[in-house]
């Protein structure tokens, strides 16, 4: 899976305690394995996110 997609994903978040980025999508063990074991080029849970998304909705 292309990691550059993660950087623009809505579910990609920063953890201040560990000082690293992570995917905050709540996946169970089977879903996690299916996504990373197959040769998919795109995450099925990818959602385009940006800082202005909520501002445009108001």
PDBQT receptor file of N, H, CA, C and O in Angstrom, charges set to zero:
ATOM      1  N   UNK A   1       0.845  -1.176   0.000  1.00  0.00    +0.000 N 
ATOM      2  CA  UNK A   1       0.000   0.000   0.000  1.00  0.00    +0.000 C 
ATOM      3  C   UNK A   1       0.891   1.240   0.000  1.00  0.00    +0.000 C 
ATOM      4  O   UNK A   1       1.934   1.271   0.652  1.00  0.00    +0.000 OA
ATOM      5  N   UNK A   2       0.475   2.225  -0.718  1.00  0.00    +0.000 N 
ATOM      6  H   UNK A   2      -0.372   2.200  -1.248  1.00  0.00    +0.000 HD
ATOM      7  CA  UNK A   2       1.240   3.455  -0.866  1.00  0.00    +0.000 C 
ATOM      8  C   UNK A   2       1.123   4.302   0.408  1.00  0.00    +0.000 C 
ATOM      9  O   UNK A   2       0.039   4.777   0.744  1.00  0.00    +0.000 OA
ATOM     10  N   UNK A   3       2.242   4.488   1.111  1.00  0.00    +0.000 N 
ATOM     11  H   UNK A   3       3.123   4.102   0.838  1.00  0.00    +0.000 HD
ATOM     12  CA  UNK A   3       2.235   5.245   2.361  1.00  0.00    +0.000 C 
ATOM     13  C   UNK A   3       1.975   6.730   2.155  1.00  0.00    +0.000 C 
ATOM     14  O   UNK A   3       1.542   7.413   3.083  1.00  0.00    +0.000 OA
ATOM     15  N   UNK A   4       2.231   7.241   0.952  1.00  0.00    +0.000 N 
ATOM     16  H   UNK A   4       2.582   6.686   0.198  1.00  0.00    +0.000 HD
ATOM     17  CA  UNK A   4       1.991   8.663   0.721  1.00  0.00    +0.000 C 
ATOM     18  C   UNK A   4       0.500   8.992   0.785  1.00  0.00    +0.000 C 
ATOM     19  O   UNK A   4       0.134  10.134   1.063  1.00  0.00    +0.000 OA
ATOM     20  N   UNK A   5      -0.358   8.012   0.534  1.00  0.00    +0.000 N 
ATOM     21  H   UNK A   5      -0.061   7.085   0.308  1.00  0.00    +0.000 HD
ATOM     22  CA  UNK A   5      -1.795   8.235   0.677  1.00  0.00    +0.000 C 
ATOM     23  C   UNK A   5      -2.168   8.464   2.139  1.00  0.00    +0.000 C 
ATOM     24  O   UNK A   5      -3.074   9.244   2.434  1.00  0.00    +0.000 OA
ATOM     25  N   UNK A   6      -1.483   7.798   3.044  1.00  0.00    +0.000 N 
ATOM     26  H   UNK A   6      -0.747   7.165   2.805  1.00  0.00    +0.000 HD
ATOM     27  CA  UNK A   6      -1.791   7.937   4.466  1.00  0.00    +0.000 C 
ATOM     28  C   UNK A   6      -1.638   9.378   4.941  1.00  0.00    +0.000 C 
ATOM     29  O   UNK A   6      -2.401   9.834   5.792  1.00  0.00    +0.000 OA
ATOM     30  N   UNK A   7      -0.671  10.087   4.402  1.00  0.00    +0.000 N 
ATOM     31  H   UNK A   7      -0.051   9.717   3.710  1.00  0.00    +0.000 HD
ATOM     32  CA  UNK A   7      -0.405  11.449   4.855  1.00  0.00    +0.000 C 
ATOM     33  C   UNK A   7      -1.551  12.410   4.576  1.00  0.00    +0.000 C 
ATOM     34  O   UNK A   7      -1.677  13.427   5.258  1.00  0.00    +0.000 OA
ATOM     35  N   UNK A   8      -2.386  12.112   3.591  1.00  0.00    +0.000 N 
ATOM     36  H   UNK A   8      -2.284  11.286   3.037  1.00  0.00    +0.000 HD
ATOM     37  CA  UNK A   8      -3.515  12.985   3.294  1.00  0.00    +0.000 C 
ATOM     38  C   UNK A   8      -4.843  12.372   3.737  1.00  0.00    +0.000 C 
ATOM     39  O   UNK A   8      -5.908  12.886   3.396  1.00  0.00    +0.000 OA
ATOM     40  N   UNK A   9      -4.784  11.288   4.487  1.00  0.00    +0.000 N 
ATOM     41  H   UNK A   9      -3.919  10.871   4.765  1.00  0.00    +0.000 HD
ATOM     42  CA  UNK A   9      -6.002  10.583   4.922  1.00  0.00    +0.000 C 
ATOM     43  C   UNK A   9      -6.589  11.221   6.184  1.00  0.00    +0.000 C 
ATOM     44  O   UNK A   9      -5.866  11.722   7.045  1.00  0.00    +0.000 OA
ATOM     45  N   UNK A  10      -7.906  11.186   6.264  1.00  0.00    +0.000 N 
ATOM     46  H   UNK A  10      -8.493  10.779   5.565  1.00  0.00    +0.000 HD
ATOM     47  CA  UNK A  10      -8.642  11.727   7.417  1.00  0.00    +0.000 C 
ATOM     48  C   UNK A  10      -8.282  10.969   8.694  1.00  0.00    +0.000 C 
ATOM     49  O   UNK A  10      -8.295  11.556   9.776  1.00  0.00    +0.000 OA
ATOM     50  N   UNK A  11      -7.962   9.680   8.592  1.00  0.00    +0.000 N 
ATOM     51  H   UNK A  11      -7.951   9.203   7.713  1.00  0.00    +0.000 HD
ATOM     52  CA  UNK A  11      -7.711   8.823   9.749  1.00  0.00    +0.000 C 
ATOM     53  C   UNK A  11      -6.250   8.825  10.200  1.00  0.00    +0.000 C 
ATOM     54  O   UNK A  11      -5.915   8.136  11.163  1.00  0.00    +0.000 OA
ATOM     55  N   UNK A  12      -5.380   9.572   9.542  1.00  0.00    +0.000 N 
ATOM     56  H   UNK A  12      -5.653  10.132   8.760  1.00  0.00    +0.000 HD
ATOM     57  CA  UNK A  12      -3.967   9.636   9.893  1.00  0.00    +0.000 C 
ATOM     58  C   UNK A  12      -3.790  10.723  10.932  1.00  0.00    +0.000 C 
ATOM     59  O   UNK A  12      -4.087  11.888  10.669  1.00  0.00    +0.000 OA
ATOM     60  N   UNK A  13      -3.310  10.356  12.114  1.00  0.00    +0.000 N 
ATOM     61  H   UNK A  13      -3.069   9.409  12.328  1.00  0.00    +0.000 HD
ATOM     62  CA  UNK A  13      -3.272  11.298  13.228  1.00  0.00    +0.000 C 
ATOM     63  C   UNK A  13      -1.912  11.254  13.922  1.00  0.00    +0.000 C 
ATOM     64  O   UNK A  13      -1.150  10.300  13.764  1.00  0.00    +0.000 OA
ATOM     65  N   UNK A  14      -1.624  12.294  14.685  1.00  0.00    +0.000 N 
ATOM     66  H   UNK A  14      -2.243  13.069  14.813  1.00  0.00    +0.000 HD
ATOM     67  CA  UNK A  14      -0.350  12.396  15.398  1.00  0.00    +0.000 C 
ATOM     68  C   UNK A  14      -0.569  12.094  16.874  1.00  0.00    +0.000 C 
ATOM     69  O   UNK A  14      -1.479  12.641  17.497  1.00  0.00    +0.000 OA
ATOM     70  N   UNK A  15       0.266  11.226  17.429  1.00  0.00    +0.000 N 
ATOM     71  H   UNK A  15       1.005  10.782  16.923  1.00  0.00    +0.000 HD
ATOM     72  CA  UNK A  15       0.213  10.886  18.847  1.00  0.00    +0.000 C 
ATOM     73  C   UNK A  15       1.331  11.641  19.554  1.00  0.00    +0.000 C 
ATOM     74  O   UNK A  15       2.510  11.367  19.329  1.00  0.00    +0.000 OA
ATOM     75  N   UNK A  16       0.963  12.590  20.407  1.00  0.00    +0.000 N 
ATOM     76  H   UNK A  16       0.006  12.813  20.590  1.00  0.00    +0.000 HD
ATOM     77  CA  UNK A  16       1.952  13.427  21.083  1.00  0.00    +0.000 C 
ATOM     78  C   UNK A  16       2.754  12.646  22.117  1.00  0.00    +0.000 C 
ATOM     79  O   UNK A  16       3.913  12.970  22.372  1.00  0.00    +0.000 OA
ATOM     80  N   UNK A  17       2.153  11.625  22.712  1.00  0.00    +0.000 N 
ATOM     81  H   UNK A  17       1.211  11.361  22.505  1.00  0.00    +0.000 HD
ATOM     82  CA  UNK A  17       2.865  10.839  23.720  1.00  0.00    +0.000 C 
ATOM     83  C   UNK A  17       4.027  10.058  23.100  1.00  0.00    +0.000 C 
ATOM     84  O   UNK A  17       5.131  10.044  23.645  1.00  0.00    +0.000 OA
ATOM     85  N   UNK A  18       3.777   9.414  21.970  1.00  0.00    +0.000 N 
ATOM     86  H   UNK A  18       2.881   9.425  21.527  1.00  0.00    +0.000 HD
ATOM     87  CA  UNK A  18       4.813   8.628  21.297  1.00  0.00    +0.000 C 
ATOM     88  C   UNK A  18       5.549   9.424  20.215  1.00  0.00    +0.000 C 
ATOM     89  O   UNK A  18       6.534   8.948  19.651  1.00  0.00    +0.000 OA
ATOM     90  N   UNK A  19       5.070  10.626  19.932  1.00  0.00    +0.000 N 
ATOM     91  H   UNK A  19       4.270  11.012  20.390  1.00  0.00    +0.000 HD
ATOM     92  CA  UNK A  19       5.662  11.521  18.936  1.00  0.00    +0.000 C 
ATOM     93  C   UNK A  19       5.788  10.845  17.575  1.00  0.00    +0.000 C 
ATOM     94  O   UNK A  19       6.858  10.851  16.965  1.00  0.00    +0.000 OA
ATOM     95  N   UNK A  20       4.691  10.267  17.106  1.00  0.00    +0.000 N 
ATOM     96  H   UNK A  20       3.822  10.262  17.601  1.00  0.00    +0.000 HD
ATOM     97  CA  UNK A  20       4.672   9.635  15.792  1.00  0.00    +0.000 C 
ATOM     98  C   UNK A  20       3.254   9.639  15.230  1.00  0.00    +0.000 C 
ATOM     99  O   UNK A  20       2.276   9.784  15.964  1.00  0.00    +0.000 OA
ATOM    100  N   UNK A  21       3.167   9.479  13.933  1.00  0.00    +0.000 N 
ATOM    101  H   UNK A  21       3.961   9.361  13.336  1.00  0.00    +0.000 HD
ATOM    102  CA  UNK A  21       1.880   9.411  13.255  1.00  0.00    +0.000 C 
ATOM    103  C   UNK A  21       1.386   7.974  13.215  1.00  0.00    +0.000 C 
ATOM    104  O   UNK A  21       2.185   7.037  13.211  1.00  0.00    +0.000 OA
ATOM    105  N   UNK A  22       0.070   7.800  13.187  1.00  0.00    +0.000 N 
ATOM    106  H   UNK A  22      -0.579   8.561  13.190  1.00  0.00    +0.000 HD
ATOM    107  CA  UNK A  22      -0.530   6.476  13.148  1.00  0.00    +0.000 C 
ATOM    108  C   UNK A  22      -1.904   6.562  12.498  1.00  0.00    +0.000 C 
ATOM    109  O   UNK A  22      -2.477   7.644  12.362  1.00  0.00    +0.000 OA
ATOM    110  N   UNK A  23      -2.413   5.426  12.107  1.00  0.00    +0.000 N 
ATOM    111  H   UNK A  23      -1.948   4.547  12.218  1.00  0.00    +0.000 HD
ATOM    112  CA  UNK A  23      -3.769   5.342  11.554  1.00  0.00    +0.000 C 
ATOM    113  C   UNK A  23      -4.733   5.103  12.703  1.00  0.00    +0.000 C 
ATOM    114  O   UNK A  23      -4.612   4.107  13.416  1.00  0.00    +0.000 OA
ATOM    115  N   UNK A  24      -5.684   6.000  12.890  1.00  0.00    +0.000 N 
ATOM    116  H   UNK A  24      -5.783   6.809  12.311  1.00  0.00    +0.000 HD
ATOM    117  CA  UNK A  24      -6.610   5.857  14.004  1.00  0.00    +0.000 C 
ATOM    118  C   UNK A  24      -7.909   5.147  13.603  1.00  0.00    +0.000 C 
ATOM    119  O   UNK A  24      -8.907   5.215  14.321  1.00  0.00    +0.000 OA
ATOM    120  N   UNK A  25      -7.887   4.474  12.466  1.00  0.00    +0.000 N 
ATOM    121  H   UNK A  25      -7.077   4.419  11.883  1.00  0.00    +0.000 HD
ATOM    122  CA  UNK A  25      -9.039   3.679  12.041  1.00  0.00    +0.000 C 
ATOM    123  C   UNK A  25      -9.116   2.461  12.946  1.00  0.00    +0.000 C 
ATOM    124  O   UNK A  25      -8.123   1.761  13.141  1.00  0.00    +0.000 OA
ATOM    125  N   UNK A  26     -10.292   2.210  13.497  1.00  0.00    +0.000 N 
ATOM    126  H   UNK A  26     -11.099   2.779  13.339  1.00  0.00    +0.000 HD
ATOM    127  CA  UNK A  26     -10.469   1.101  14.434  1.00  0.00    +0.000 C 
ATOM    128  C   UNK A  26     -10.670  -0.203  13.655  1.00  0.00    +0.000 C 
ATOM    129  O   UNK A  26     -11.790  -0.548  13.279  1.00  0.00    +0.000 OA
ATOM    130  N   UNK A  27      -9.562  -0.921  13.421  1.00  0.00    +0.000 N 
ATOM    131  H   UNK A  27      -8.652  -0.641  13.727  1.00  0.00    +0.000 HD
ATOM    132  CA  UNK A  27      -9.601  -2.162  12.657  1.00  0.00    +0.000 C 
ATOM    133  C   UNK A  27      -9.409  -3.347  13.587  1.00  0.00    +0.000 C 
ATOM    134  O   UNK A  27      -8.618  -3.289  14.529  1.00  0.00    +0.000 OA
ATOM    135  N   UNK A  28     -10.136  -4.420  13.317  1.00  0.00    +0.000 N 
ATOM    136  H   UNK A  28     -10.778  -4.468  12.552  1.00  0.00    +0.000 HD
ATOM    137  CA  UNK A  28      -9.860  -5.627  14.080  1.00  0.00    +0.000 C 
ATOM    138  C   UNK A  28      -8.697  -6.367  13.422  1.00  0.00    +0.000 C 
ATOM    139  O   UNK A  28      -8.209  -5.950  12.372  1.00  0.00    +0.000 OA
ATOM    140  N   UNK A  29      -8.260  -7.442  14.024  1.00  0.00    +0.000 N 
ATOM    141  H   UNK A  29      -8.656  -7.782  14.877  1.00  0.00    +0.000 HD
ATOM    142  CA  UNK A  29      -7.074  -8.157  13.552  1.00  0.00    +0.000 C 
ATOM    143  C   UNK A  29      -7.233  -8.685  12.129  1.00  0.00    +0.000 C 
ATOM    144  O   UNK A  29      -6.288  -8.634  11.342  1.00  0.00    +0.000 OA
ATOM    145  N   UNK A  30      -8.407  -9.185  11.796  1.00  0.00    +0.000 N 
ATOM    146  H   UNK A  30      -9.175  -9.226  12.435  1.00  0.00    +0.000 HD
ATOM    147  CA  UNK A  30      -8.651  -9.729  10.453  1.00  0.00    +0.000 C 
ATOM    148  C   UNK A  30      -8.609  -8.641   9.382  1.00  0.00    +0.000 C 
ATOM    149  O   UNK A  30      -8.015  -8.829   8.320  1.00  0.00    +0.000 OA
ATOM    150  N   UNK A  31      -9.239  -7.510   9.666  1.00  0.00    +0.000 N 
ATOM    151  H   UNK A  31      -9.721  -7.358  10.529  1.00  0.00    +0.000 HD
ATOM    152  CA  UNK A  31      -9.236  -6.406   8.706  1.00  0.00    +0.000 C 
ATOM    153  C   UNK A  31      -7.822  -5.880   8.480  1.00  0.00    +0.000 C 
ATOM    154  O   UNK A  31      -7.422  -5.610   7.348  1.00  0.00    +0.000 OA
ATOM    155  N   UNK A  32      -7.079  -5.741   9.563  1.00  0.00    +0.000 N 
ATOM    156  H   UNK A  32      -7.404  -5.960  10.483  1.00  0.00    +0.000 HD
ATOM    157  CA  UNK A  32      -5.710  -5.251   9.462  1.00  0.00    +0.000 C 
ATOM    158  C   UNK A  32      -4.871  -6.187   8.598  1.00  0.00    +0.000 C 
ATOM    159  O   UNK A  32      -4.122  -5.730   7.735  1.00  0.00    +0.000 OA
ATOM    160  N   UNK A  33      -4.991  -7.476   8.821  1.00  0.00    +0.000 N 
ATOM    161  H   UNK A  33      -5.599  -7.848   9.522  1.00  0.00    +0.000 HD
ATOM    162  CA  UNK A  33      -4.229  -8.449   8.044  1.00  0.00    +0.000 C 
ATOM    163  C   UNK A  33      -4.635  -8.422   6.572  1.00  0.00    +0.000 C 
ATOM    164  O   UNK A  33      -3.772  -8.470   5.695  1.00  0.00    +0.000 OA
ATOM    165  N   UNK A  34      -5.913  -8.347   6.296  1.00  0.00    +0.000 N 
ATOM    166  H   UNK A  34      -6.614  -8.308   7.008  1.00  0.00    +0.000 HD
ATOM    167  CA  UNK A  34      -6.406  -8.346   4.919  1.00  0.00    +0.000 C 
ATOM    168  C   UNK A  34      -5.887  -7.132   4.137  1.00  0.00    +0.000 C 
ATOM    169  O   UNK A  34      -5.541  -7.260   2.962  1.00  0.00    +0.000 OA
ATOM    170  N   UNK A  35      -5.830  -5.977   4.768  1.00  0.00    +0.000 N 
ATOM    171  H   UNK A  35      -6.111  -5.874   5.722  1.00  0.00    +0.000 HD
ATOM    172  CA  UNK A  35      -5.363  -4.768   4.084  1.00  0.00    +0.000 C 
ATOM    173  C   UNK A  35      -3.871  -4.857   3.777  1.00  0.00    +0.000 C 
ATOM    174  O   UNK A  35      -3.447  -4.550   2.663  1.00  0.00    +0.000 OA
ATOM    175  N   UNK A  36      -3.077  -5.274   4.755  1.00  0.00    +0.000 N 
ATOM    176  H   UNK A  36      -3.422  -5.523   5.660  1.00  0.00    +0.000 HD
ATOM    177  CA  UNK A  36      -1.634  -5.227   4.578  1.00  0.00    +0.000 C 
ATOM    178  C   UNK A  36      -1.040  -6.502   3.978  1.00  0.00    +0.000 C 
ATOM    179  O   UNK A  36       0.104  -6.480   3.524  1.00  0.00    +0.000 OA
ATOM    180  N   UNK A  37      -1.772  -7.599   3.962  1.00  0.00    +0.000 N 
ATOM    181  H   UNK A  37      -2.701  -7.618   4.331  1.00  0.00    +0.000 HD
ATOM    182  CA  UNK A  37      -1.258  -8.839   3.385  1.00  0.00    +0.000 C 
ATOM    183  C   UNK A  37      -1.521  -8.914   1.886  1.00  0.00    +0.000 C 
ATOM    184  O   UNK A  37      -0.755  -9.542   1.153  1.00  0.00    +0.000 OA
ATOM    185  N   UNK A  38      -2.577  -8.291   1.432  1.00  0.00    +0.000 N 
ATOM    186  H   UNK A  38      -3.198  -7.781   2.026  1.00  0.00    +0.000 HD
ATOM    187  CA  UNK A  38      -2.867  -8.304   0.007  1.00  0.00    +0.000 C 
ATOM    188  C   UNK A  38      -2.069  -7.209  -0.687  1.00  0.00    +0.000 C 
ATOM    189  O   UNK A  38      -1.534  -6.311  -0.038  1.00  0.00    +0.000 OA
ATOM    190  N   UNK A  39      -1.997  -7.289  -1.971  1.00  0.00    +0.000 N 
ATOM    191  H   UNK A  39      -2.432  -8.019  -2.499  1.00  0.00    +0.000 HD
ATOM    192  CA  UNK A  39      -1.206  -6.316  -2.746  1.00  0.00    +0.000 C 
ATOM    193  C   UNK A  39      -2.085  -5.170  -3.245  1.00  0.00    +0.000 C 
ATOM    194  O   UNK A  39      -2.022  -4.793  -4.416  1.00  0.00    +0.000 OA
ATOM    195  N   UNK A  40      -2.886  -4.631  -2.366  1.00  0.00    +0.000 N 
ATOM    196  H   UNK A  40      -2.937  -4.937  -1.415  1.00  0.00    +0.000 HD
ATOM    197  CA  UNK A  40      -3.727  -3.494  -2.737  1.00  0.00    +0.000 C 
ATOM    198  C   UNK A  40      -2.862  -2.249  -2.848  1.00  0.00    +0.000 C 
ATOM    199  O   UNK A  40      -1.894  -2.076  -2.107  1.00  0.00    +0.000 OA
ATOM    200  N   UNK A  41      -3.223  -1.407  -3.767  1.00  0.00    +0.000 N 
ATOM    201  H   UNK A  41      -4.009  -1.548  -4.369  1.00  0.00    +0.000 HD
ATOM    202  CA  UNK A  41      -2.486  -0.151  -3.906  1.00  0.00    +0.000 C 
ATOM    203  C   UNK A  41      -3.194   0.992  -3.191  1.00  0.00    +0.000 C 
ATOM    204  O   UNK A  41      -2.635   2.077  -3.027  1.00  0.00    +0.000 OA
ATOM    205  N   UNK A  42      -4.413   0.740  -2.774  1.00  0.00    +0.000 N 
ATOM    206  H   UNK A  42      -4.867  -0.141  -2.907  1.00  0.00    +0.000 HD
ATOM    207  CA  UNK A  42      -5.193   1.785  -2.108  1.00  0.00    +0.000 C 
ATOM    208  C   UNK A  42      -5.954   1.201  -0.924  1.00  0.00    +0.000 C 
ATOM    209  O   UNK A  42      -6.547   0.127  -1.025  1.00  0.00    +0.000 OA
ATOM    210  N   UNK A  43      -5.932   1.907   0.181  1.00  0.00    +0.000 N 
ATOM    211  H   UNK A  43      -5.451   2.779   0.263  1.00  0.00    +0.000 HD
ATOM    212  CA  UNK A  43      -6.626   1.470   1.391  1.00  0.00    +0.000 C 
ATOM    213  C   UNK A  43      -8.133   1.607   1.184  1.00  0.00    +0.000 C 
ATOM    214  O   UNK A  43      -8.583   2.646   0.699  1.00  0.00    +0.000 OA
ATOM    215  N   UNK A  44      -8.924   0.600   1.534  1.00  0.00    +0.000 N 
ATOM    216  H   UNK A  44      -8.558  -0.244   1.928  1.00  0.00    +0.000 HD
ATOM    217  CA  UNK A  44     -10.374   0.712   1.367  1.00  0.00    +0.000 C 
ATOM    218  C   UNK A  44     -11.018   1.714   2.327  1.00  0.00    +0.000 C 
ATOM    219  O   UNK A  44     -12.164   2.113   2.125  1.00  0.00    +0.000 OA
ATOM    220  N   UNK A  45     -10.299   2.116   3.356  1.00  0.00    +0.000 N 
ATOM    221  H   UNK A  45      -9.367   1.791   3.521  1.00  0.00    +0.000 HD
ATOM    222  CA  UNK A  45     -10.831   3.068   4.336  1.00  0.00    +0.000 C 
ATOM    223  C   UNK A  45     -10.302   4.483   4.127  1.00  0.00    +0.000 C 
ATOM    224  O   UNK A  45     -10.571   5.375   4.932  1.00  0.00    +0.000 OA
ATOM    225  N   UNK A  46      -9.554   4.688   3.053  1.00  0.00    +0.000 N 
ATOM    226  H   UNK A  46      -9.335   3.964   2.399  1.00  0.00    +0.000 HD
ATOM    227  CA  UNK A  46      -8.990   6.008   2.777  1.00  0.00    +0.000 C 
ATOM    228  C   UNK A  46     -10.111   7.030   2.591  1.00  0.00    +0.000 C 
ATOM    229  O   UNK A  46     -11.093   6.792   1.887  1.00  0.00    +0.000 OA
ATOM    230  N   UNK A  47      -9.932   8.151   3.235  1.00  0.00    +0.000 N 
ATOM    231  H   UNK A  47      -9.134   8.344   3.806  1.00  0.00    +0.000 HD
ATOM    232  CA  UNK A  47     -10.887   9.256   3.116  1.00  0.00    +0.000 C 
ATOM    233  C   UNK A  47     -10.081  10.535   3.027  1.00  0.00    +0.000 C 
ATOM    234  O   UNK A  47      -9.299  10.855   3.922  1.00  0.00    +0.000 OA
ATOM    235  N   UNK A  48     -10.277  11.258   1.948  1.00  0.00    +0.000 N 
ATOM    236  H   UNK A  48     -10.912  10.998   1.221  1.00  0.00    +0.000 HD
ATOM    237  CA  UNK A  48      -9.539  12.508   1.756  1.00  0.00    +0.000 C 
ATOM    238  C   UNK A  48      -9.871  13.465   2.888  1.00  0.00    +0.000 C 
ATOM    239  O   UNK A  48     -11.043  13.738   3.146  1.00  0.00    +0.000 OA
ATOM    240  N   UNK A  49      -8.872  13.965   3.550  1.00  0.00    +0.000 N 
ATOM    241  H   UNK A  49      -7.920  13.743   3.340  1.00  0.00    +0.000 HD
ATOM    242  CA  UNK A  49      -9.084  14.895   4.647  1.00  0.00    +0.000 C 
ATOM    243  C   UNK A  49      -8.161  16.080   4.530  1.00  0.00    +0.000 C 
ATOM    244  O   UNK A  49      -7.025  15.947   4.074  1.00  0.00    +0.000 OA
ATOM    245  N   UNK A  50      -8.633  17.225   4.934  1.00  0.00    +0.000 N 
ATOM    246  H   UNK A  50      -9.555  17.332   5.304  1.00  0.00    +0.000 HD
ATOM    247  CA  UNK A  50      -7.784  18.404   4.955  1.00  0.00    +0.000 C 
ATOM    248  C   UNK A  50      -8.260  19.333   6.061  1.00  0.00    +0.000 C 
ATOM    249  O   UNK A  50      -9.310  19.114   6.666  1.00  0.00    +0.000 OA
ATOM    250  N   UNK A  51      -7.488  20.356   6.311  1.00  0.00    +0.000 N 
ATOM    251  H   UNK A  51      -6.635  20.534   5.819  1.00  0.00    +0.000 HD
ATOM    252  CA  UNK A  51      -7.794  21.268   7.409  1.00  0.00    +0.000 C 
ATOM    253  C   UNK A  51      -9.039  22.108   7.166  1.00  0.00    +0.000 C 
ATOM    254  O   UNK A  51      -9.621  22.629   8.117  1.00  0.00    +0.000 OA
ATOM    255  N   UNK A  52      -9.456  22.250   5.922  1.00  0.00    +0.000 N 
ATOM    256  H   UNK A  52      -8.983  21.826   5.150  1.00  0.00    +0.000 HD
ATOM    257  CA  UNK A  52     -10.575  23.132   5.596  1.00  0.00    +0.000 C 
ATOM    258  C   UNK A  52     -11.887  22.389   5.386  1.00  0.00    +0.000 C 
ATOM    259  O   UNK A  52     -12.889  23.008   5.028  1.00  0.00    +0.000 OA
ATOM    260  N   UNK A  53     -11.905  21.080   5.598  1.00  0.00    +0.000 N 
ATOM    261  H   UNK A  53     -11.091  20.577   5.889  1.00  0.00    +0.000 HD
ATOM    262  CA  UNK A  53     -13.100  20.284   5.354  1.00  0.00    +0.000 C 
ATOM    263  C   UNK A  53     -14.285  20.789   6.193  1.00  0.00    +0.000 C 
ATOM    264  O   UNK A  53     -15.368  21.020   5.654  1.00  0.00    +0.000 OA
ATOM    265  N   UNK A  54     -14.086  20.958   7.492  1.00  0.00    +0.000 N 
ATOM    266  H   UNK A  54     -13.206  20.770   7.929  1.00  0.00    +0.000 HD
ATOM    267  CA  UNK A  54     -15.179  21.398   8.354  1.00  0.00    +0.000 C 
ATOM    268  C   UNK A  54     -15.581  22.838   8.075  1.00  0.00    +0.000 C 
ATOM    269  O   UNK A  54     -16.759  23.177   8.191  1.00  0.00    +0.000 OA
ATOM    270  N   UNK A  55     -14.647  23.680   7.715  1.00  0.00    +0.000 N 
ATOM    271  H   UNK A  55     -13.690  23.405   7.620  1.00  0.00    +0.000 HD
ATOM    272  CA  UNK A  55     -14.959  25.079   7.416  1.00  0.00    +0.000 C 
ATOM    273  C   UNK A  55     -15.860  25.185   6.180  1.00  0.00    +0.000 C 
ATOM    274  O   UNK A  55     -16.749  26.035   6.129  1.00  0.00    +0.000 OA
ATOM    275  N   UNK A  56     -15.630  24.326   5.195  1.00  0.00    +0.000 N 
ATOM    276  H   UNK A  56     -14.908  23.636   5.237  1.00  0.00    +0.000 HD
ATOM    277  CA  UNK A  56     -16.474  24.358   3.993  1.00  0.00    +0.000 C 
ATOM    278  C   UNK A  56     -17.877  23.858   4.291  1.00  0.00    +0.000 C 
ATOM    279  O   UNK A  56     -18.825  24.241   3.606  1.00  0.00    +0.000 OA
ATOM    280  N   UNK A  57     -18.024  23.013   5.295  1.00  0.00    +0.000 N 
ATOM    281  H   UNK A  57     -17.253  22.702   5.851  1.00  0.00    +0.000 HD
ATOM    282  CA  UNK A  57     -19.331  22.447   5.621  1.00  0.00    +0.000 C 
ATOM    283  C   UNK A  57     -20.204  23.419   6.416  1.00  0.00    +0.000 C 
ATOM    284  O   UNK A  57     -21.413  23.210   6.511  1.00  0.00    +0.000 OA
ATOM    285  N   UNK A  58     -19.634  24.451   6.975  1.00  0.00    +0.000 N 
ATOM    286  H   UNK A  58     -18.651  24.621   6.898  1.00  0.00    +0.000 HD
ATOM    287  CA  UNK A  58     -20.395  25.384   7.822  1.00  0.00    +0.000 C 
ATOM    288  C   UNK A  58     -21.085  26.446   6.998  1.00  0.00    +0.000 C 
ATOM    289  O   UNK A  58     -21.766  27.309   7.550  1.00  0.00    +0.000 OA
TER     290      UNK A  58
